[in-house]
Amino acid sequence: MKSANFALDPQADGRNWVTYTFVTDANDTIIQQSLQPGNFDPSTTIAALSAQIDADLVTAEIAANVEEIASG
């Protein structure tokens, strides 16, 4: 993962829209957004999300390689 950032957009009711932006090593951008309570700390979540995205990308790459090999 090249970079991982987040932005908060406070709402009138005290909650925050949290927007995570991840840039992969292949320069693909992945954006995830969620509505969270006002006391939510996105910095504690960003590392876990980044690791999960990395793992998902590896799994997808392996699956694509296996499919290509299987199709001859």
SETOR-259395 format. One line per field, with one value per residue: x, y, z of N, C-alpha, C in turn. Coordinates in nm, 3 decimals. Example, Ala and Ser with C-alpha at 12.3 -4.5 7.8 and 13.67 -1.06 7.14 Angstrom:
<recs>
nc1 <- (1.319, 1.285)
nc2 <- (-0.569, -0.225)
nc3 <- (0.780, 0.708)
cac1 <- (1.230, 1.367)
cac2 <- (-0.450, -0.106)
cac3 <- (0.780, 0.714)
cc1 <- (1.320, 1.290)
cc2 <- (-0.330, 0.003)
cc3 <- (0.780, 0.787)
</recs>
This chain:
<recs>
nc1 <- (0.085, 0.069, -0.024, -0.241, -0.516, -0.746, -1.054, -1.266, -1.609, -1.802, -2.134, -2.459, -2.585, -2.384, -2.248, -1.995, -1.907, -1.679, -1.421, -1.213, -0.917, -0.726, -0.422, -0.293, 0.000, 0.002, -0.096, -0.373, -0.676, -0.862, -1.162, -1.332, -1.623, -1.792, -2.049, -2.000, -1.998, -1.961, -1.742, -1.571, -1.256, -1.080, -0.814, -0.740, -0.852, -0.763, -0.519, -0.586, -0.781, -0.623, -0.442, -0.625, -0.721, -0.483, -0.443, -0.675, -0.625, -0.398, -0.508, -0.697, -0.525, -0.384, -0.598, -0.671, -0.441, -0.439, -0.676, -0.606, -0.398, -0.537, -0.711, -0.551)
nc2 <- (-0.116, 0.210, 0.452, 0.564, 0.735, 0.943, 1.126, 1.338, 1.420, 1.611, 1.574, 1.725, 1.597, 1.511, 1.286, 1.143, 1.139, 0.918, 0.906, 0.692, 0.678, 0.486, 0.418, 0.195, -0.013, -0.038, 0.197, 0.219, 0.355, 0.319, 0.373, 0.400, 0.449, 0.546, 0.597, 0.717, 0.718, 1.025, 1.010, 0.831, 0.698, 0.719, 0.668, 0.442, 0.242, 0.252, 0.120, -0.151, -0.174, -0.116, -0.332, -0.540, -0.477, -0.504, -0.783, -0.881, -0.794, -0.947, -1.205, -1.185, -1.150, -1.391, -1.567, -1.478, -1.546, -1.826, -1.886, -1.803, -1.980, -2.221, -2.193, -2.222)
nc3 <- (0.000, -0.099, 0.014, 0.278, 0.384, 0.573, 0.596, 0.780, 0.797, 0.967, 1.095, 1.150, 1.360, 1.524, 1.448, 1.226, 0.884, 0.764, 0.544, 0.388, 0.202, -0.004, -0.167, -0.385, -0.448, -0.719, -0.803, -0.795, -0.676, -0.385, -0.227, 0.074, 0.265, 0.562, 0.808, 1.124, 1.490, 1.681, 1.854, 1.739, 1.644, 1.366, 1.310, 1.447, 1.304, 1.041, 0.983, 1.008, 0.806, 0.584, 0.586, 0.540, 0.285, 0.137, 0.172, 0.045, -0.217, -0.282, -0.270, -0.477, -0.695, -0.698, -0.750, -1.006, -1.147, -1.121, -1.257, -1.515, -1.575, -1.561, -1.774, -1.985)
cac1 <- (0.000, 0.149, -0.071, -0.373, -0.556, -0.888, -1.110, -1.390, -1.709, -1.897, -2.275, -2.531, -2.625, -2.266, -2.175, -1.900, -1.879, -1.536, -1.383, -1.077, -0.864, -0.607, -0.358, -0.218, 0.131, -0.024, -0.158, -0.518, -0.732, -0.977, -1.226, -1.437, -1.687, -1.888, -2.100, -1.954, -2.030, -1.872, -1.620, -1.498, -1.120, -1.047, -0.673, -0.725, -0.910, -0.703, -0.416, -0.655, -0.842, -0.514, -0.395, -0.729, -0.721, -0.364, -0.469, -0.775, -0.560, -0.314, -0.599, -0.753, -0.418, -0.361, -0.713, -0.661, -0.331, -0.484, -0.775, -0.536, -0.326, -0.636, -0.775, -0.451)
cac2 <- (0.000, 0.333, 0.550, 0.547, 0.860, 0.954, 1.259, 1.340, 1.519, 1.615, 1.591, 1.807, 1.516, 1.473, 1.176, 1.182, 1.055, 0.894, 0.862, 0.639, 0.671, 0.402, 0.410, 0.070, -0.008, -0.028, 0.329, 0.214, 0.422, 0.252, 0.463, 0.341, 0.553, 0.496, 0.693, 0.671, 0.807, 1.140, 0.977, 0.728, 0.737, 0.646, 0.630, 0.307, 0.150, 0.263, 0.017, -0.279, -0.170, -0.122, -0.471, -0.622, -0.449, -0.571, -0.927, -0.904, -0.777, -1.065, -1.317, -1.165, -1.172, -1.537, -1.627, -1.445, -1.626, -1.965, -1.893, -1.792, -2.107, -2.326, -2.176, -2.262)
cac3 <- (0.000, -0.105, 0.112, 0.337, 0.451, 0.602, 0.615, 0.857, 0.759, 1.079, 1.065, 1.247, 1.475, 1.601, 1.384, 1.122, 0.769, 0.755, 0.410, 0.380, 0.067, -0.010, -0.298, -0.388, -0.514, -0.863, -0.820, -0.794, -0.560, -0.325, -0.132, 0.159, 0.344, 0.660, 0.905, 1.255, 1.602, 1.695, 1.928, 1.664, 1.607, 1.244, 1.305, 1.500, 1.206, 0.909, 0.964, 0.987, 0.673, 0.488, 0.583, 0.478, 0.141, 0.083, 0.169, -0.059, -0.348, -0.305, -0.297, -0.611, -0.793, -0.703, -0.818, -1.148, -1.203, -1.128, -1.364, -1.643, -1.596, -1.583, -1.904, -2.084)
cc1 <- (0.090, 0.107, -0.211, -0.404, -0.703, -0.926, -1.241, -1.480, -1.815, -2.040, -2.343, -2.567, -2.506, -2.188, -2.082, -1.906, -1.728, -1.508, -1.236, -1.037, -0.732, -0.553, -0.267, -0.083, 0.117, -0.093, -0.308, -0.566, -0.857, -1.032, -1.335, -1.493, -1.785, -1.929, -2.071, -1.996, -1.925, -1.741, -1.536, -1.361, -1.077, -0.902, -0.650, -0.774, -0.833, -0.597, -0.480, -0.719, -0.735, -0.462, -0.497, -0.734, -0.601, -0.387, -0.570, -0.715, -0.471, -0.400, -0.657, -0.648, -0.389, -0.475, -0.708, -0.552, -0.371, -0.584, -0.706, -0.460, -0.424, -0.700, -0.677, -0.402)
cc2 <- (0.123, 0.434, 0.516, 0.674, 0.854, 1.100, 1.245, 1.451, 1.521, 1.643, 1.669, 1.729, 1.466, 1.357, 1.230, 1.084, 1.042, 0.839, 0.820, 0.633, 0.595, 0.406, 0.288, 0.090, 0.004, 0.105, 0.325, 0.283, 0.348, 0.346, 0.387, 0.452, 0.490, 0.609, 0.639, 0.768, 0.919, 1.109, 0.869, 0.780, 0.658, 0.603, 0.490, 0.202, 0.146, 0.155, -0.119, -0.283, -0.183, -0.265, -0.563, -0.601, -0.515, -0.721, -0.962, -0.892, -0.896, -1.184, -1.305, -1.191, -1.321, -1.605, -1.599, -1.526, -1.772, -1.982, -1.888, -1.922, -2.218, -2.315, -2.200, -2.150)
cc3 <- (0.000, 0.000, 0.159, 0.416, 0.484, 0.617, 0.692, 0.806, 0.869, 1.032, 1.177, 1.373, 1.557, 1.543, 1.277, 1.006, 0.765, 0.616, 0.414, 0.233, 0.071, -0.153, -0.295, -0.457, -0.665, -0.899, -0.840, -0.666, -0.514, -0.219, -0.058, 0.246, 0.441, 0.754, 1.043, 1.366, 1.615, 1.765, 1.860, 1.624, 1.485, 1.236, 1.361, 1.399, 1.075, 0.883, 0.936, 0.848, 0.564, 0.474, 0.515, 0.327, 0.075, 0.069, 0.059, -0.199, -0.381, -0.341, -0.438, -0.719, -0.808, -0.779, -0.968, -1.216, -1.220, -1.242, -1.501, -1.674, -1.632, -1.722, -2.020, -2.164)
</recs>
